[in-house]
């Protein structure tokens, strides 16, 4: 039977709210700087892992969630960029929505696979509300940051 742990829920929400405020503020100030927004999102993805580092959670526990986020937002960003290039703002929105639906399923396959590998390794189960939330948050920032870095810095997409 599942037992609800109010303390871990509150801790996870507080950490996520603090990270959300930081990410929104930094993104707000740098969103018009195309060449640095991708690397900045990558940096925010790495910084968002700090709470987990302080809790001394093994990286293997986070790997499935980080991989989910990288695949999810990485491919979603590609759909949104193509949608925007082809059809403007509405294209970006539709590309993002359709891309998100497709990538959630695809990323779920990889997340499930990684989690099964983790379970087989008999690593002490430290997967919690906080590790799942932070892992996915970090992975999403990393995936989006990588795609934007490639699109705007390397490929020079407008």
N, C-alpha and C positions, 0 to 999 in steps of 0.2 A: 504494500500500500504506500502511496505517495504521501509524504508529510511535508507540508508547506513550511518553509523556513523564512519567517518574516524578516529576520536580521539580514540574511544574505540577499533578499530581495531589495531591501532598502539600501544596502551597501552598493549593490549593482546599479540601482537607479541613480544614486548620488554620483558615483564615478562617471556614469554615462552622461549625466547632465553637465558635469564640469567639463568633460571632454567635448561635448556638443557646443557649449558656449565658446570654448577656445577655438574649435574648428570653424564655427560660424564667423567669429570675429576675424580670424586670420584670413579666411576665404574672402570675406567682405572687402578687406583692405587690399587684397592682391588679385582679385578676380579679373581685372582688366589687363594684368601683366601676363599675356599669353605665354611668353617664354619661360617664366618662372613658376606659373601655377602648378604645372605637372610635378616638378621637383618638390615644390612646397607641399603638395598633397602626399607625396611619398614620405617626406619628413614628418608630417602630421600622423601618417600611418605608423611610423616607427615610434614617435612620441606617445601615441595612444596605447602602446604596449607597456609603458612604464608601470602602471598600477599592477599589472600581472607580474612584472619583474620583481617588484617589491614583495609580492606574496610568494615568491620563489616557486612559481608553477613551471614545470618542465615544458619546454617549447613543443614537444611532441603532443601534449594535450591540446595546444592551440592550433596545431598544423592543419587539421581538417577545416576549422572555421576560417582561418586565414586564407587557405586555398579556395574555399567557397567564395569569400569576398573578392579575391583577386579575379577569379573567373567571372563572377557575377557582374561586378562593376567594370571590369576591363572590356568585356564583350558589349555590355550595355553602352559604354562610352562610344564604342565603334558604331553601333546602331544609331545613337543620337547624333554623332558627327555626320554620318552619311545622310540621315534624315534632314538635318539642318542644311547641309550642302545642296541637297536635291529639292527640298520643299520648304525651307525656312523654319520659322518657329514651330508651326504645327507639325512639320516633319520631324523636328527634334523631339517633340513631345510624344508623338506616335512611335517614332523609332525607339525612344527610351522605354515606353510602356511595353511595346512588343519585345524589344530586346530584353527587358527585365523578366518577362514571363519565360522566354526561351532560356535565358541564362540561369534563372533560378533552378529550372529542371536540370540543366547540364551541370551546373555547379553542385547541385545536390548529389549527383552521381559521384563526383570526385570527393565531396565531403564524406559521403557514406563509405566509400572505399578507404579513405585515409583513417576514418574512425575505426573501421574493422581491423586495419593493420595495427592501430594503436592498442586495441583491445587484445589482439593476439600476442603482442609484445609483453602483455601483463604489466604495463606501466600503471603505477598506482593511480586510481581514478580520481583525478582532481578537476574534472570537467564540472563547472558550476554555472550558475546564471551569469556571473560576471565574466568568466573565461569565454563563454560562448558569445556574449554580447561584444566584448572587447576584441576577440579574435575576428569576428565578422566585420566590425567597424574598421579595424586596422587593415584587413584584407581589402575591403572596399576602397579605402583611401589609396592603398598601394596600387590596386588594379587600375583605378581611374587615373591616378598620377602617372603611371607608366604609359598608358595610352595617350594621355594629353601631352606628355613629354615627347613621345614619338611623333604625334600628329603635328604639333606646333613647332618643335625645335628641330627635329630630324627631317620629317617629310614636308615641313613648311606649309601645312594645310591652313587655309585662311581662317 
